[in-house]
């Protein structure tokens, strides 16, 4: 019986690991340190603001170079989804990647109420990314949905 306890502990630890090591998800929220610029005579007081996940962009190319040179006017060009499907009050967009992808693809996570973003290179083992967003009765994606968009790459 004493020999089986360490084995059970190892099995429990292995089964507690994530099912897919190469899954990529945007964090559900982003904390941004806001540092106000105060005019003469005023004292600035910084704050931390929490912003909910709003959506994604998938971009092909060198992340560091494109993000360093991008601005609001010249944001990196996002890849178009391979397919889009409406299901009730939801739109599902999907990007598929070939097994022998030659160029880098990176993910930009966007958040409500801020221009700050997060970006990460997708592992070359990722074959599909999918986002599900809430829509109105006409099929338009809502700016302020009741539920946050669901996003996953694997």
N, C-alpha and C positions, 0 to 999 in steps of 0.2 A: 504494500500500500504506500509506503514512504517513497518508493521509486516512481510511482505513477504521479505523485503530486508535482514534481518538477516538470514532467512531460506535459501534464495538464496546463501548467502555467505557460509553457512555451506555446502550446496549441492555442491558448486563449490570446496570447500576445500576437500570434500570427493572424488569427481570424479578426483581430481588432484593427489590422492595417487597412488602409483604403483599398477598395476593390480594383481601382485603376490608378496606378502611380502617375500616368500621364494625363489625367483629367486636369483641365484648366478652367477655373471659374473666376469671374471678377468678384472682389470683395463686395459684400452687400452695402457697405457704406465707406465713405472716405472722410477722414478728419483732416481739416486744413487749418494751418496756423495763419491767422489773419493779422497782419502788421499794418495798422493804418499809417498813412502819411499825414502828419499834422502840420497845418499852416502855422506861421509864426505866432507865438503866444499860447498855443494849444499844446496839451500833453497827450501823446498817443498811448492807448492802452490796448495791447494785443488780446486776441481771443482765439479760441479754437471753435471752429464751426464743423458740424457733422452734416454730411450730404449723402442722400440715398442714391443707390445705383440707378442710372437712367438708360444706359444703352451701350453699344459697342461699335467699333469700327475694326475691320480686319484689313491690314495693309501689307502689301508685298514689298520687300526690299530691306535695306539696312535700317534697323530701328534707331540706333544712336544718331546716324546722319540725318534721317528724316525728321525725327523729333527735335533735334537741335536747330534745324533750319525752319521748322514750321512755326507759323503764327496763325491767328484766327483767319487772316485773309488768305493764307497759303497752307492750310492744313494738308497733311498727307492724303493722297487720293485713296479712298476706301475701295476694297474689292466688292463687286456686286454679288449678292447671294446667287447660288446655283439654282435654287428653287424657293418659292414662297407659296404658302398655303394658308387659306383662311379656314378656321375651325370655330364656328360659333362666334363669340366675341373675342377671338384671339387671332393674331397673325403669327405664323411660324416661318422664320427665314432660316435657310440652311446653306452652309458652305461646305463643299466636299473637296478634299485634297488628295492628289494621286500619291501612291506609295513611293514613287521616285521623284519627290519634289526637289527641284534644283535650286530654287530661290527661297530665301527666308520669308516667313510670314509672321507678322506680329499683331498682337491684339492691343487695342486701346480701349480702356474702360472709361466711360463718361459718367458723370454724376450731376444730379440736379443742383442748380443754383451756384455753380462754380465753373470756372474755366480750367481748373486743375484736373488732370487726368492721371491714370496709371497705365503703363505699357509693359508688355512682356513678350519675348520671342516665344512662339509656339514650338514645342518639341517636334522634331521631324516625324515622330510616331503618331501625331495627331492626324486623324483622317477626316473628321467632321466637326463642325461647330454649328450650334443651333441656338436661336433665341426665340422665345415666345413672349409676345407683348399683347397687352389688352387693347382692344379696339372699341370704337363706338359702333352704333347701328349701321353706319355707312361704310365701315371697314377701315376708318382712319385710326392710326395708332394714337392713343391718348397721351397728351403732354404730362398730365398728372393722373396716372392710373391709380386705382384703389389697391392693386397688388403690384409689387415690383416685377420687372421683367425677369424671366427665368432664362439663364444662359449657361451653356456647358460646351466645352470642346473635349473630345476624346479620340 
